[in-house]
Amino acid sequence: MNVTINGLLIEYPAKVQTFGDLINWIETEYLKAGQCISRVLVNGEQPINYRDEELLITSTSEFGDVAVDSGEFDKVIRESLGELSEELTKSLASAREIIRLFENRQEEEAY
């Protein structure tokens, strides 16, 4: 398994036997204080939840590539909250439009 963190190929210890071991090692031993994982790609795809129990217990031998992005915790949280705020604003606008369509008896369009 090839592991990259922020684009750099890294060596991980032999004690890392599962994906969960890898994530734990990265968070507790590789990253510095104040840093956190911001994105994980497994074989080129981003899992919906990289902390899914089934994924965490999977042997590292079943993976080809794992790419991890990390960043400063405060910055990652700020960016995530900004993205969340933007999506909530879009959702509210959509909900208002759907309500308006229903009020105007345009059910077909509302659906």
FIKOLZA-1660 file (N, C-alpha, C; in steps of 0.1 Angstrom, whole numbers, plus 5000, padded with zeros to 4 digits):
% residues 111
   i   px   py   pz ch aa at
   1 5009 4988 5000  A  M  N
   1 5000 5000 5000  A  M CA
   1 5009 5012 5000  A  M  C
   2 5006 5021 4991  A  N  N
   2 5013 5034 4991  A  N CA
   2 5005 5045 4998  A  N  C
   3 5011 5052 5007  A  V  N
   3 5004 5062 5015  A  V CA
   3 5011 5075 5013  A  V  C
   4 5003 5085 5009  A  T  N
   4 5008 5099 5007  A  T CA
   4 5001 5108 5017  A  T  C
   5 5008 5117 5022  A  I  N
   5 5002 5128 5031  A  I CA
   5 5006 5141 5025  A  I  C
   6 4996 5149 5021  A  N  N
   6 4998 5162 5014  A  N CA
   6 5007 5160 5002  A  N  C
   7 5006 5149 4995  A  G  N
   7 5013 5147 4983  A  G CA
   7 5027 5140 4985  A  G  C
   8 5031 5138 4997  A  L  N
   8 5044 5132 4999  A  L CA
   8 5043 5117 5003  A  L  C
   9 5050 5109 4996  A  L  N
   9 5050 5095 4999  A  L CA
   9 5056 5092 5012  A  L  C
  10 5050 5085 5021  A  I  N
  10 5055 5083 5035  A  I CA
  10 5057 5068 5037  A  I  C
  11 5066 5065 5046  A  E  N
  11 5067 5052 5052  A  E CA
  11 5059 5051 5065  A  E  C
  12 5052 5040 5067  A  Y  N
  12 5045 5039 5079  A  Y CA
  12 5050 5026 5086  A  Y  C
  13 5048 5026 5099  A  P  N
  13 5054 5015 5107  A  P CA
  13 5048 5001 5104  A  P  C
  14 5055 4991 5106  A  A  N
  14 5050 4977 5104  A  A CA
  14 5038 4974 5113  A  A  C
  15 5037 4980 5124  A  K  N
  15 5026 4978 5133  A  K CA
  15 5012 4982 5127  A  K  C
  16 5012 4989 5117  A  V  N
  16 5000 4994 5110  A  V CA
  16 4995 4982 5102  A  V  C
  17 4985 4975 5106  A  Q  N
  17 4979 4964 5099  A  Q CA
  17 4966 4966 5093  A  Q  C
  18 4958 4976 5098  A  T  N
  18 4945 4979 5093  A  T CA
  18 4944 4993 5089  A  T  C
  19 4933 4997 5081  A  F  N
  19 4931 5011 5078  A  F CA
  19 4929 5019 5090  A  F  C
  20 4922 5014 5100  A  G  N
  20 4921 5021 5113  A  G CA
  20 4934 5023 5120  A  G  C
  21 4943 5013 5120  A  D  N
  21 4956 5015 5125  A  D CA
  21 4963 5027 5118  A  D  C
  22 4962 5028 5105  A  L  N
  22 4968 5038 5097  A  L CA
  22 4963 5052 5101  A  L  C
  23 4950 5053 5101  A  I  N
  23 4944 5066 5105  A  I CA
  23 4948 5070 5119  A  I  C
  24 4948 5061 5128  A  N  N
  24 4952 5064 5142  A  N CA
  24 4966 5068 5143  A  N  C
  25 4975 5061 5136  A  W  N
  25 4989 5064 5136  A  W CA
  25 4991 5078 5130  A  W  C
  26 4985 5081 5119  A  I  N
  26 4986 5094 5112  A  I CA
  26 4982 5105 5122  A  I  C
  27 4970 5103 5129  A  E  N
  27 4965 5114 5138  A  E CA
  27 4973 5115 5151  A  E  C
  28 4978 5104 5156  A  T  N
  28 4985 5105 5169  A  T CA
  28 5000 5106 5168  A  T  C
  29 5006 5101 5158  A  E  N
  29 5020 5101 5157  A  E CA
  29 5027 5108 5146  A  E  C
  30 5020 5109 5134  A  Y  N
  30 5026 5116 5123  A  Y CA
  30 5023 5131 5123  A  Y  C
  31 5010 5135 5124  A  L  N
  31 5006 5149 5124  A  L CA
  31 5011 5156 5136  A  L  C
  32 5014 5169 5135  A  K  N
  32 5018 5177 5146  A  K CA
  32 5006 5182 5154  A  K  C
  33 5008 5187 5166  A  A  N
  33 4998 5193 5174  A  A CA
  33 4991 5204 5166  A  A  C
  34 4978 5204 5166  A  G  N
  34 4970 5215 5159  A  G CA
  34 4967 5211 5145  A  G  C
  35 4972 5200 5140  A  Q  N
  35 4968 5195 5127  A  Q CA
  35 4958 5184 5127  A  Q  C
  36 4950 5183 5116  A  C  N
  36 4940 5173 5115  A  C CA
  36 4939 5168 5101  A  C  C
  37 4933 5157 5099  A  I  N
  37 4930 5151 5086  A  I CA
  37 4918 5159 5080  A  I  C
  38 4920 5164 5067  A  S  N
  38 4909 5171 5061  A  S CA
  38 4903 5163 5049  A  S  C
  39 4910 5154 5044  A  R  N
  39 4904 5145 5033  A  R CA
  39 4912 5132 5032  A  R  C
  40 4905 5122 5028  A  V  N
  40 4911 5109 5026  A  V CA
  40 4906 5103 5013  A  V  C
  41 4915 5098 5005  A  L  N
  41 4912 5091 4993  A  L CA
  41 4917 5077 4994  A  L  C
  42 4908 5068 4991  A  V  N
  42 4912 5054 4991  A  V CA
  42 4911 5048 4977  A  V  C
  43 4923 5044 4971  A  N  N
  43 4923 5040 4958  A  N CA
  43 4917 5050 4948  A  N  C
  44 4920 5063 4951  A  G  N
  44 4916 5074 4942  A  G CA
  44 4902 5079 4944  A  G  C
  45 4894 5073 4954  A  E  N
  45 4881 5077 4956  A  E CA
  45 4879 5081 4971  A  E  C
  46 4871 5091 4973  A  Q  N
  46 4868 5096 4986  A  Q CA
  46 4856 5089 4992  A  Q  C
  47 4859 5081 5003  A  P  N
  47 4848 5074 5009  A  P CA
  47 4838 5084 5016  A  P  C
  48 4826 5080 5017  A  I  N
  48 4816 5089 5023  A  I CA
  48 4820 5091 5038  A  I  C
  49 4825 5081 5044  A  N  N
  49 4829 5082 5058  A  N CA
  49 4841 5073 5060  A  N  C
  50 4853 5080 5060  A  Y  N
  50 4865 5072 5062  A  Y CA
  50 4867 5066 5075  A  Y  C
  51 4857 5069 5084  A  R  N
  51 4858 5063 5098  A  R CA
  51 4847 5052 5099  A  R  C
  52 4842 5047 5088  A  D  N
  52 4832 5036 5088  A  D CA
  52 4839 5024 5094  A  D  C
  53 4831 5017 5103  A  E  N
  53 4837 5006 5110  A  E CA
  53 4843 4995 5101  A  E  C
  54 4835 4992 5090  A  E  N
  54 4840 4982 5081  A  E CA
  54 4853 4986 5074  A  E  C
  55 4854 4998 5070  A  L  N
  55 4866 5003 5064  A  L CA
  55 4878 5003 5074  A  L  C
  56 4875 5007 5087  A  L  N
  56 4886 5008 5097  A  L CA
  56 4892 4994 5100  A  L  C
  57 4884 4983 5099  A  I  N
  57 4890 4970 5102  A  I CA
  57 4896 4963 5090  A  I  C
  58 4895 4969 5078  A  T  N
  58 4901 4964 5066  A  T CA
  58 4916 4963 5066  A  T  C
  59 4921 4952 5062  A  S  N
  59 4936 4951 5062  A  S CA
  59 4942 4960 5052  A  S  C
  60 4954 4965 5056  A  T  N
  60 4961 4974 5046  A  T CA
  60 4965 4967 5033  A  T  C
  61 4966 4954 5034  A  S  N
  61 4969 4947 5021  A  S CA
  61 4959 4948 5011  A  S  C
  62 4947 4952 5014  A  E  N
  62 4936 4953 5005  A  E CA
  62 4935 4967 4998  A  E  C
  63 4944 4976 5001  A  F  N
  63 4945 4989 4995  A  F CA
  63 4957 4990 4986  A  F  C
  64 4955 4998 4975  A  G  N
  64 4966 5001 4966  A  G CA
  64 4972 5014 4971  A  G  C
  65 4964 5025 4971  A  D  N
  65 4968 5038 4975  A  D CA
  65 4959 5045 4985  A  D  C
  66 4965 5051 4994  A  V  N
  66 4958 5060 5004  A  V CA
  66 4964 5073 5003  A  V  C
  67 4956 5083 5000  A  A  N
  67 4961 5097 5000  A  A CA
  67 4954 5105 5011  A  A  C
  68 4961 5112 5019  A  V  N
  68 4956 5119 5030  A  V CA
  68 4960 5134 5029  A  V  C
  69 4950 5143 5030  A  D  N
  69 4954 5157 5031  A  D CA
  69 4951 5161 5046  A  D  C
  70 4960 5170 5050  A  S  N
  70 4959 5175 5064  A  S CA
  70 4960 5190 5064  A  S  C
  71 4956 5196 5075  A  G  N
  71 4958 5210 5076  A  G CA
  71 4957 5215 5090  A  G  C
  72 4958 5228 5092  A  E  N
  72 4957 5233 5106  A  E CA
  72 4942 5232 5110  A  E  C
  73 4940 5227 5122  A  F  N
  73 4926 5224 5127  A  F CA
  73 4917 5236 5125  A  F  C
  74 4922 5248 5130  A  D  N
  74 4913 5260 5130  A  D CA
  74 4910 5264 5115  A  D  C
  75 4919 5263 5106  A  K  N
  75 4916 5266 5092  A  K CA
  75 4907 5256 5086  A  K  C
  76 4909 5243 5088  A  V  N
  76 4900 5233 5083  A  V CA
  76 4886 5235 5088  A  V  C
  77 4884 5238 5101  A  I  N
  77 4871 5240 5106  A  I CA
  77 4864 5253 5100  A  I  C
  78 4872 5264 5099  A  R  N
  78 4867 5276 5093  A  R CA
  78 4862 5273 5079  A  R  C
  79 4870 5266 5071  A  E  N
  79 4866 5263 5057  A  E CA
  79 4854 5255 5057  A  E  C
  80 4853 5245 5065  A  S  N
  80 4842 5235 5066  A  S CA
  80 4829 5243 5070  A  S  C
  81 4830 5252 5080  A  L  N
  81 4818 5259 5084  A  L CA
  81 4814 5269 5073  A  L  C
  82 4823 5275 5065  A  G  N
  82 4820 5283 5054  A  G CA
  82 4813 5276 5043  A  G  C
  83 4817 5264 5040  A  E  N
  83 4811 5255 5030  A  E CA
  83 4797 5251 5035  A  E  C
  84 4795 5248 5048  A  L  N
  84 4783 5244 5053  A  L CA
  84 4773 5256 5053  A  L  C
  85 4778 5268 5056  A  S  N
  85 4769 5280 5056  A  S CA
  85 4764 5282 5041  A  S  C
  86 4773 5281 5032  A  E  N
  86 4769 5283 5018  A  E CA
  86 4759 5273 5013  A  E  C
  87 4760 5260 5017  A  E  N
  87 4751 5250 5013  A  E CA
  87 4737 5252 5020  A  E  C
  88 4737 5257 5033  A  L  N
  88 4725 5260 5040  A  L CA
  88 4718 5271 5033  A  L  C
  89 4725 5281 5029  A  T  N
  89 4719 5293 5022  A  T CA
  89 4712 5288 5009  A  T  C
  90 4719 5280 5002  A  K  N
  90 4713 5274 4989  A  K CA
  90 4701 5266 4992  A  K  C
  91 4701 5258 5003  A  S  N
  91 4690 5249 5007  A  S CA
  91 4678 5258 5011  A  S  C
  92 4680 5268 5018  A  L  N
  92 4669 5277 5022  A  L CA
  92 4663 5284 5010  A  L  C
  93 4671 5288 5000  A  A  N
  93 4666 5294 4988  A  A CA
  93 4658 5284 4980  A  A  C
  94 4662 5272 4979  A  S  N
  94 4654 5261 4972  A  S CA
  94 4641 5259 4979  A  S  C
  95 4642 5258 4993  A  A  N
  95 4629 5256 5000  A  A CA
  95 4619 5267 4998  A  A  C
  96 4624 5279 4998  A  R  N
  96 4615 5291 4996  A  R CA
  96 4609 5290 4982  A  R  C
  97 4617 5286 4972  A  E  N
  97 4612 5285 4958  A  E CA
  97 4601 5274 4957  A  E  C
  98 4604 5263 4964  A  I  N
  98 4594 5251 4964  A  I CA
  98 4581 5256 4971  A  I  C
  99 4582 5263 4982  A  I  N
  99 4570 5268 4989  A  I CA
  99 4562 5277 4980  A  I  C
 100 4569 5286 4973  A  R  N
 100 4563 5296 4964  A  R CA
 100 4555 5288 4953  A  R  C
 101 4562 5278 4947  A  L  N
 101 4555 5270 4937  A  L CA
 101 4543 5264 4942  A  L  C
 102 4543 5258 4953  A  F  N
 102 4531 5251 4959  A  F CA
 102 4520 5262 4962  A  F  C
 103 4524 5273 4967  A  E  N
 103 4514 5284 4970  A  E CA
 103 4507 5288 4957  A  E  C
 104 4515 5288 4946  A  N  N
 104 4509 5292 4933  A  N CA
 104 4503 5280 4925  A  N  C
 105 4501 5269 4932  A  R  N
 105 4495 5257 4927  A  R CA
 105 4503 5251 4915  A  R  C
 106 4516 5252 4916  A  Q  N
 106 4524 5247 4905  A  Q CA
 106 4531 5234 4911  A  Q  C
 107 4523 5225 4915  A  E  N
 107 4528 5213 4922  A  E CA
 107 4538 5205 4913  A  E  C
 108 4535 5204 4900  A  E  N
 108 4544 5196 4891  A  E CA
 108 4558 5202 4892  A  E  C
 109 4559 5215 4890  A  E  N
 109 4572 5222 4891  A  E CA
 109 4579 5220 4905  A  E  C
 110 4570 5221 4915  A  A  N
 110 4576 5220 4929  A  A CA
 110 4582 5207 4931  A  A  C
 111 4576 5196 4926  A  Y  N
 111 4581 5183 4928  A  Y CA
 111 4594 5182 4920  A  Y  C
% end
